[in-house]
Amino acid sequence: KKRNNFRHKLKYMGFYMLQKSVFVLPYSCEEELGYICQDLRINDYVDMIIADSVGFKEAEIKKYFKI
C-alpha cells in the first residue's frame, strides 16, 4: 500500500517512470522527497541518485519534459 501511495505521489509531482521502480525528474527535489519518505515511513527503502545522464533513454525523457 505504501509503495503504491509513494508511486502515486511521484507521478503527481511530475516524475517520469523509467522502470516500475525507477522514476526520474530533471529538477532538484531532495527536500520534497525527504518529507514524503518520512511521512510514509519508507526512508530505509528509497534511494535517490543524482545523475548527469540516464543513458539510452535520455532523448525520450527530454521529450517527455519538453527540455
N, CA, C and O atoms as a GROMACS GRO file, in nm:
protein
  268
    1LYS      N    1   0.084  -0.120   0.000
    1LYS     CA    2   0.000   0.000   0.000
    1LYS      C    3   0.088   0.125   0.000
    1LYS      O    4   0.060   0.220  -0.073
    2LYS      N    5   0.193   0.126   0.081
    2LYS     CA    6   0.282   0.242   0.086
    2LYS      C    7   0.354   0.261  -0.046
    2LYS      O    8   0.375   0.374  -0.090
    3ARG      N    9   0.392   0.152  -0.110
    3ARG     CA   10   0.460   0.160  -0.240
    3ARG      C   11   0.370   0.225  -0.343
    3ARG      O   12   0.414   0.312  -0.418
    4ASN      N   13   0.246   0.185  -0.348
    4ASN     CA   14   0.152   0.245  -0.443
    4ASN      C   15   0.126   0.391  -0.411
    4ASN      O   16   0.115   0.474  -0.502
    5ASN      N   17   0.116   0.424  -0.285
    5ASN     CA   18   0.097   0.562  -0.242
    5ASN      C   19   0.217   0.647  -0.283
    5ASN      O   20   0.201   0.758  -0.334
    6PHE      N   21   0.337   0.595  -0.261
    6PHE     CA   22   0.459   0.666  -0.298
    6PHE      C   23   0.465   0.685  -0.450
    6PHE      O   24   0.497   0.794  -0.498
    7ARG      N   25   0.436   0.581  -0.524
    7ARG     CA   26   0.436   0.587  -0.670
    7ARG      C   27   0.336   0.693  -0.718
    7ARG      O   28   0.367   0.769  -0.810
    8HIS      N   29   0.220   0.697  -0.659
    8HIS     CA   30   0.119   0.796  -0.695
    8HIS      C   31   0.168   0.938  -0.669
    8HIS      O   32   0.148   1.028  -0.752
    9LYS      N   33   0.233   0.959  -0.555
    9LYS     CA   34   0.286   1.091  -0.522
    9LYS      C   35   0.394   1.134  -0.620
    9LYS      O   36   0.400   1.251  -0.660
   10LEU      N   37   0.480   1.040  -0.661
   10LEU     CA   38   0.584   1.073  -0.758
   10LEU      C   39   0.523   1.113  -0.893
   10LEU      O   40   0.567   1.210  -0.955
   11LYS      N   41   0.423   1.039  -0.936
   11LYS     CA   42   0.357   1.072  -1.062
   11LYS      C   43   0.288   1.209  -1.052
   11LYS      O   44   0.291   1.287  -1.147
   12TYR      N   45   0.228   1.236  -0.938
   12TYR     CA   46   0.162   1.366  -0.915
   12TYR      C   47   0.264   1.480  -0.922
   12TYR      O   48   0.234   1.588  -0.972
   13MET      N   49   0.385   1.455  -0.872
   13MET     CA   50   0.491   1.556  -0.874
   13MET      C   51   0.551   1.573  -1.014
   13MET      O   52   0.630   1.664  -1.036
   14GLY      N   53   0.513   1.487  -1.108
   14GLY     CA   54   0.560   1.501  -1.244
   14GLY      C   55   0.676   1.410  -1.281
   14GLY      O   56   0.734   1.427  -1.388
   15PHE      N   57   0.710   1.315  -1.197
   15PHE     CA   58   0.818   1.223  -1.227
   15PHE      C   59   0.783   1.138  -1.350
   15PHE      O   60   0.666   1.111  -1.377
   16TYR      N   61   0.886   1.097  -1.422
   16TYR     CA   62   0.873   1.007  -1.536
   16TYR      C   63   0.912   0.867  -1.489
   16TYR      O   64   1.017   0.849  -1.428
   17MET      N   65   0.826   0.769  -1.516
   17MET     CA   66   0.856   0.633  -1.473
   17MET      C   67   0.946   0.566  -1.578
   17MET      O   68   0.900   0.528  -1.686
   18LEU      N   69   1.073   0.554  -1.544
   18LEU     CA   70   1.172   0.492  -1.632
   18LEU      C   71   1.157   0.340  -1.631
   18LEU      O   72   1.166   0.276  -1.735
   19GLN      N   73   1.133   0.286  -1.514
   19GLN     CA   74   1.101   0.145  -1.493
   19GLN      C   75   0.998   0.143  -1.381
   19GLN      O   76   0.968   0.247  -1.323
   20LYS      N   77   0.946   0.026  -1.350
   20LYS     CA   78   0.840   0.020  -1.248
   20LYS      C   79   0.886   0.075  -1.113
   20LYS      O   80   0.806   0.130  -1.037
   21SER      N   81   1.014   0.061  -1.082
   21SER     CA   82   1.063   0.111  -0.954
   21SER      C   83   1.170   0.219  -0.970
   21SER      O   84   1.243   0.250  -0.875
   22VAL      N   85   1.179   0.278  -1.090
   22VAL     CA   86   1.277   0.385  -1.114
   22VAL      C   87   1.205   0.504  -1.176
   22VAL      O   88   1.146   0.494  -1.283
   23PHE      N   89   1.211   0.616  -1.106
   23PHE     CA   90   1.148   0.738  -1.152
   23PHE      C   91   1.253   0.846  -1.168
   23PHE      O   92   1.349   0.850  -1.091
   24VAL      N   93   1.235   0.933  -1.267
   24VAL     CA   94   1.332   1.041  -1.290
   24VAL      C   95   1.260   1.175  -1.298
   24VAL      O   96   1.144   1.184  -1.337
   25LEU      N   97   1.334   1.277  -1.259
   25LEU     CA   98   1.287   1.415  -1.266
   25LEU      C   99   1.409   1.502  -1.292
   25LEU      O  100   1.509   1.488  -1.220
   26PRO      N  101   1.406   1.590  -1.390
   26PRO     CA  102   1.524   1.670  -1.422
   26PRO      C  103   1.541   1.793  -1.333
   26PRO      O  104   1.616   1.885  -1.368
   27TYR      N  105   1.474   1.796  -1.221
   27TYR     CA  106   1.480   1.911  -1.131
   27TYR      C  107   1.518   1.864  -0.990
   27TYR      O  108   1.496   1.748  -0.955
   28SER      N  109   1.572   1.952  -0.913
   28SER     CA  110   1.610   1.921  -0.776
   28SER      C  111   1.485   1.902  -0.690
   28SER      O  112   1.394   1.985  -0.694
   29CYS      N  113   1.481   1.793  -0.614
   29CYS     CA  114   1.362   1.766  -0.532
   29CYS      C  115   1.396   1.686  -0.407
   29CYS      O  116   1.309   1.621  -0.350
   30GLU      N  117   1.521   1.691  -0.364
   30GLU     CA  118   1.565   1.612  -0.249
   30GLU      C  119   1.483   1.641  -0.124
   30GLU      O  120   1.444   1.549  -0.052
   31GLU      N  121   1.459   1.766  -0.100
   31GLU     CA  122   1.387   1.804   0.022
   31GLU      C  123   1.244   1.751   0.021
   31GLU      O  124   1.196   1.696   0.121
   32GLU      N  125   1.176   1.768  -0.092
   32GLU     CA  126   1.038   1.721  -0.104
   32GLU      C  127   1.030   1.570  -0.088
   32GLU      O  128   0.942   1.518  -0.019
   33LEU      N  129   1.122   1.498  -0.154
   33LEU     CA  130   1.123   1.352  -0.140
   33LEU      C  131   1.151   1.309   0.003
   33LEU      O  132   1.096   1.211   0.052
   34GLY      N  133   1.238   1.382   0.069
   34GLY     CA  134   1.267   1.353   0.209
   34GLY      C  135   1.142   1.362   0.295
   34GLY      O  136   1.119   1.276   0.380
   35TYR      N  137   1.062   1.465   0.273
   35TYR     CA  138   0.938   1.481   0.350
   35TYR      C  139   0.839   1.368   0.321
   35TYR      O  140   0.777   1.313   0.412
   36ILE      N  141   0.826   1.334   0.194
   36ILE     CA  142   0.733   1.227   0.156
   36ILE      C  143   0.776   1.094   0.218
   36ILE      O  144   0.695   1.022   0.276
   37CYS      N  145   0.905   1.062   0.205
   37CYS     CA  146   0.955   0.936   0.261
   37CYS      C  147   0.939   0.931   0.412
   37CYS      O  148   0.906   0.827   0.469
   38GLN      N  149   0.964   1.043   0.476
   38GLN     CA  150   0.948   1.050   0.622
   38GLN      C  151   0.802   1.031   0.661
   38GLN      O  152   0.770   0.958   0.754
   39ASP      N  153   0.713   1.098   0.588
   39ASP     CA  154   0.570   1.089   0.616
   39ASP      C  155   0.519   0.945   0.599
   39ASP      O  156   0.438   0.898   0.678
   40LEU      N  157   0.566   0.877   0.494
   40LEU     CA  158   0.523   0.740   0.468
   40LEU      C  159   0.604   0.636   0.546
   40LEU      O  160   0.572   0.517   0.545
   41ARG      N  161   0.709   0.683   0.613
   41ARG     CA  162   0.799   0.596   0.690
   41ARG      C  163   0.862   0.489   0.601
   41ARG      O  164   0.861   0.370   0.633
   42ILE      N  165   0.918   0.536   0.488
   42ILE     CA  166   0.981   0.444   0.394
   42ILE      C  167   1.126   0.484   0.364
   42ILE      O  168   1.183   0.440   0.264
   43ASN      N  169   1.184   0.567   0.448
   43ASN     CA  170   1.320   0.616   0.427
   43ASN      C  171   1.420   0.504   0.400
   43ASN      O  172   1.508   0.519   0.315
   44ASP      N  173   1.407   0.393   0.470
   44ASP     CA  174   1.502   0.283   0.455
   44ASP      C  175   1.486   0.208   0.323
   44ASP      O  176   1.570   0.125   0.289
   45TYR      N  177   1.381   0.236   0.249
   45TYR     CA  178   1.352   0.162   0.128
   45TYR      C  179   1.364   0.244   0.000
   45TYR      O  180   1.341   0.192  -0.109
   46VAL      N  181   1.401   0.371   0.013
   46VAL     CA  182   1.410   0.459  -0.103
   46VAL      C  183   1.553   0.510  -0.118
   46VAL      O  184   1.614   0.557  -0.022
   47ASP      N  185   1.605   0.498  -0.239
   47ASP     CA  186   1.737   0.551  -0.272
   47ASP      C  187   1.720   0.661  -0.376
   47ASP      O  188   1.641   0.648  -0.470
   48MET      N  189   1.796   0.767  -0.359
   48MET     CA  190   1.794   0.876  -0.454
   48MET      C  191   1.932   0.886  -0.518
   48MET      O  192   2.034   0.890  -0.450
   49ILE      N  193   1.933   0.890  -0.649
   49ILE     CA  194   2.058   0.902  -0.724
   49ILE      C  195   2.051   1.030  -0.805
   49ILE      O  196   1.954   1.054  -0.876
   50ILE      N  197   2.154   1.111  -0.794
   50ILE     CA  198   2.162   1.233  -0.873
   50ILE      C  199   2.261   1.205  -0.986
   50ILE      O  200   2.379   1.179  -0.961
   51ALA      N  201   2.212   1.209  -1.110
   51ALA     CA  202   2.292   1.169  -1.225
   51ALA      C  203   2.294   1.278  -1.332
   51ALA      O  204   2.202   1.360  -1.340
   52ASP      N  205   2.398   1.276  -1.411
   52ASP     CA  206   2.409   1.369  -1.524
   52ASP      C  207   2.341   1.314  -1.649
   52ASP      O  208   2.305   1.389  -1.739
   53SER      N  209   2.325   1.183  -1.655
   53SER     CA  210   2.268   1.119  -1.772
   53SER      C  211   2.185   0.998  -1.730
   53SER      O  212   2.212   0.936  -1.628
   54VAL      N  213   2.085   0.966  -1.812
   54VAL     CA  214   2.005   0.846  -1.787
   54VAL      C  215   2.030   0.743  -1.896
   54VAL      O  216   1.954   0.646  -1.909
   55GLY      N  217   2.133   0.764  -1.973
   55GLY     CA  218   2.172   0.666  -2.073
   55GLY      C  219   2.090   0.674  -2.200
   55GLY      O  220   2.060   0.783  -2.250
   56PHE      N  221   2.054   0.557  -2.253
   56PHE     CA  222   1.989   0.548  -2.384
   56PHE      C  223   1.852   0.613  -2.389
   56PHE      O  224   1.804   0.647  -2.497
   57LYS      N  225   1.789   0.631  -2.278
   57LYS     CA  226   1.652   0.687  -2.276
   57LYS      C  227   1.652   0.840  -2.262
   57LYS      O  228   1.546   0.900  -2.246
   58GLU      N  229   1.768   0.901  -2.268
   58GLU     CA  230   1.777   1.045  -2.244
   58GLU      C  231   1.690   1.126  -2.341
   58GLU      O  232   1.621   1.219  -2.298
   59ALA      N  233   1.692   1.092  -2.469
   59ALA     CA  234   1.611   1.167  -2.567
   59ALA      C  235   1.462   1.153  -2.536
   59ALA      O  236   1.387   1.250  -2.546
   60GLU      N  237   1.420   1.034  -2.499
   60GLU     CA  238   1.280   1.009  -2.465
   60GLU      C  239   1.237   1.092  -2.344
   60GLU      O  240   1.128   1.148  -2.341
   61ILE      N  241   1.325   1.098  -2.245
   61ILE     CA  242   1.294   1.172  -2.122
   61ILE      C  243   1.292   1.322  -2.149
   61ILE      O  244   1.206   1.394  -2.097
   62LYS      N  245   1.387   1.370  -2.228
   62LYS     CA  246   1.388   1.513  -2.264
   62LYS      C  247   1.261   1.550  -2.339
   62LYS      O  248   1.206   1.659  -2.318
   63LYS      N  249   1.215   1.463  -2.425
   63LYS     CA  250   1.091   1.488  -2.499
   63LYS      C  251   0.972   1.493  -2.401
   63LYS      O  252   0.885   1.579  -2.414
   64TYR      N  253   0.969   1.403  -2.305
   64TYR     CA  254   0.862   1.399  -2.206
   64TYR      C  255   0.856   1.529  -2.127
   64TYR      O  256   0.748   1.583  -2.104
   65PHE      N  257   0.973   1.580  -2.086
   65PHE     CA  258   0.978   1.701  -2.006
   65PHE      C  259   0.987   1.829  -2.090
   65PHE      O  260   0.992   1.939  -2.036
   66LYS      N  261   0.989   1.812  -2.221
   66LYS     CA  262   0.996   1.926  -2.315
   66LYS      C  263   1.117   2.014  -2.286
   66LYS      O  264   1.107   2.137  -2.278
   67ILE      N  265   1.232   1.947  -2.272
   67ILE     CA  266   1.356   2.023  -2.249
   67ILE      C  267   1.458   1.991  -2.356
   67ILE      O  268   1.569   2.044  -2.355
   0.00000   0.00000   0.00000
